[in-house]
Amino acid sequence: MISRDARRCYGPSVDRETHQRFLDYRERFAYFGGAGALLTRDEFLVADREQRELDAKGDARDDEEEARWVELSKLLFRD
């Protein structure tokens, strides 16, 4: 079992689904040879949250939100 002190170095815990999306992102980054630096966990959490919020808007996204959604989807290797 991991001690509480050891967990603190990783930051706050996240739910299983978010953690799985992060692992999927890392796997796709390695497979597709991402053209930039791999996002850190914290950077991923911010981008993931924003992309999911924009995704939930669907057709209600304006042009600026649509462009940002496309940018984040590419960054996170999502269709």
Summary of the structure (lengths in Angstrom):
residues: 79
radius of gyration: 14.5
end to end distance: 36.8
largest distance: 48.1
contacts: 158
relative contact order: 0.12
helix: 70%
strand: 0%
